[in-house]
Amino acid sequence: MLELRRLSKSYASGQPVLSELSYTFRAGEFVAIMGDSGVGKSTLLNLIAGLDHPDPAAEAPILVDGIAMAALDDAAATRLRRERMGFIFQAFHVLPHLTLLQNVALPLLLNGLPQDRAATMLAAVGLAGRDHAYPHQLSGGEMQRVAIARALVHRPALVLADEPTGNLDPDTAAAVLQLLRTEIRASGACTIMVTHSQAAAAMADRTLILTRAGLQEADTVKTLRQ
Ligand SMILES: Nc1ncnc2c1ncn2[C@@H]1O[C@H](COP(=O)(O)OP(=O)(O)OP(=O)(O)O)[C@@H](O)[C@H]1O
């Protein structure tokens, strides 16, 4: 579903952040990515999302459903992102001047899809009857539930989440993650979640650790450290 092939990224200012990273993510799996601060987790998600460009060294470093991101022009990359991806990112926060229903309906509108699923998704995340509320009327946990509904409403094949519960208390975080897991199970989306939280990672099917050496299964890293 998502293939990384010798993906590298350096910023002008410094050393390479990612160096020849290769990994294949399968459809329907929920994977957590952990790793030390500054190792490049957010950079990796931004590259997969097409929000930043990898170093040009490798020919097709990112393939989504077999489509090489590097071969797409800006318009085609935007279309692929809009149709096949869902984001739970701080930078894509719920828009304050739109109602909850309008926020959740946005991916449907942008993709020219019928909008009735927006109300269904709001109900699925426990916010039935709040369609016409505005984001400032919500708690942090409720806001993250709206973000989840919006990320999944258009049935994307790939969901990218960056610290989806970073600013929530442990109980609310657990409820939000439980909901995310239920919804991605129902939709069959491949989900990649970057997190520093062991509790959040425990909700995923498996955990990968990003180090300078690349992405490795958490169990392998634990064994190597012992
Ligand atoms: N736009 C940028 N320009 C220059 N350097 C950057 C840029 N974005 C990130 N970096 C650097 O790249 C490295 C990786 O950053 P990144 O945010 O991907 O790490 P991270 O693993 O997500 O960290 P954290 O867990 O602290 O969020 C850091 O050294 C950071 O300073």
The ligand as an SDF file (V2000), in Angstrom:
LIG
                    3D

 31 33  0  0  0  0  0  0  0  0999 V2000
   12.1590   22.7370    8.0230 N   0  0  0  0  0  0  0  0  0  0  0  0
   13.2980   22.3320    8.6000 C   0  0  0  0  0  0  0  0  0  0  0  0
   14.4720   22.9060    8.3040 N   0  0  0  0  0  0  0  0  0  0  0  0
   15.6270   22.4860    8.8610 C   0  0  0  0  0  0  0  0  0  0  0  0
   15.7020   21.4560    9.7470 N   0  0  0  0  0  0  0  0  0  0  0  0
   14.5630   20.8460   10.0730 C   0  0  0  0  0  0  0  0  0  0  0  0
   13.2960   21.2420    9.5190 C   0  0  0  0  0  0  0  0  0  0  0  0
   12.3330   20.4180   10.0410 N   0  0  0  0  0  0  0  0  0  0  0  0
   12.9740   19.5700   10.8740 C   0  0  0  0  0  0  0  0  0  0  0  0
   14.2980   19.8160   10.8900 N   0  0  0  0  0  0  0  0  0  0  0  0
   15.3230   19.0740   11.6480 C   0  0  0  0  0  0  0  0  0  0  0  0
   15.2370   17.7070   11.2720 O   0  0  0  0  0  0  0  0  0  0  0  0
   15.3880   16.8530   12.4000 C   0  0  0  0  0  0  0  0  0  0  0  0
   14.1730   15.9320   12.5350 C   0  0  0  0  0  0  0  0  0  0  0  0
   13.0200   16.7010   12.9080 O   0  0  0  0  0  0  0  0  0  0  0  0
   11.5920   16.0280   13.1330 P   0  0  0  0  0  0  0  0  0  0  0  0
   10.6580   17.1150   13.5140 O   0  0  0  0  0  0  0  0  0  0  0  0
   11.2560   15.2180   11.9410 O   0  0  0  0  0  0  0  0  0  0  0  0
   11.9050   15.0670   14.3570 O   0  0  0  0  0  0  0  0  0  0  0  0
   10.9060   14.2020   15.2460 P   0  0  0  0  0  0  0  0  0  0  0  0
   11.4870   12.8370   15.3310 O   0  0  0  0  0  0  0  0  0  0  0  0
    9.5170   14.3300   14.7290 O   0  0  0  0  0  0  0  0  0  0  0  0
   11.0600   14.9550   16.6330 O   0  0  0  0  0  0  0  0  0  0  0  0
   10.0370   15.1310   17.8680 P   0  0  0  0  0  0  0  0  0  0  0  0
    9.8230   13.7610   18.4250 O   0  0  0  0  0  0  0  0  0  0  0  0
   10.7950   16.0120   18.7940 O   0  0  0  0  0  0  0  0  0  0  0  0
    8.7930   15.7730   17.3120 O   0  0  0  0  0  0  0  0  0  0  0  0
   15.6140   17.7660   13.5970 C   0  0  0  0  0  0  0  0  0  0  0  0
   16.9960   17.8530   13.8260 O   0  0  0  0  0  0  0  0  0  0  0  0
   15.0590   19.0930   13.1440 C   0  0  0  0  0  0  0  0  0  0  0  0
   15.7490   20.1640   13.7590 O   0  0  0  0  0  0  0  0  0  0  0  0
  1  2  1  0
  2  3  1  0
  2  7  2  0
  3  4  2  0
  4  5  1  0
  5  6  2  0
  6  7  1  0
  6 10  1  0
  7  8  1  0
  8  9  2  0
  9 10  1  0
 10 11  1  0
 11 12  1  0
 11 30  1  0
 12 13  1  0
 13 14  1  0
 13 28  1  0
 14 15  1  0
 15 16  1  0
 16 17  2  0
 16 18  1  0
 16 19  1  0
 19 20  1  0
 20 21  2  0
 20 22  1  0
 20 23  1  0
 23 24  1  0
 24 25  2  0
 24 26  1  0
 24 27  1  0
 28 29  1  0
 28 30  1  0
 30 31  1  0
M  END
$$$$
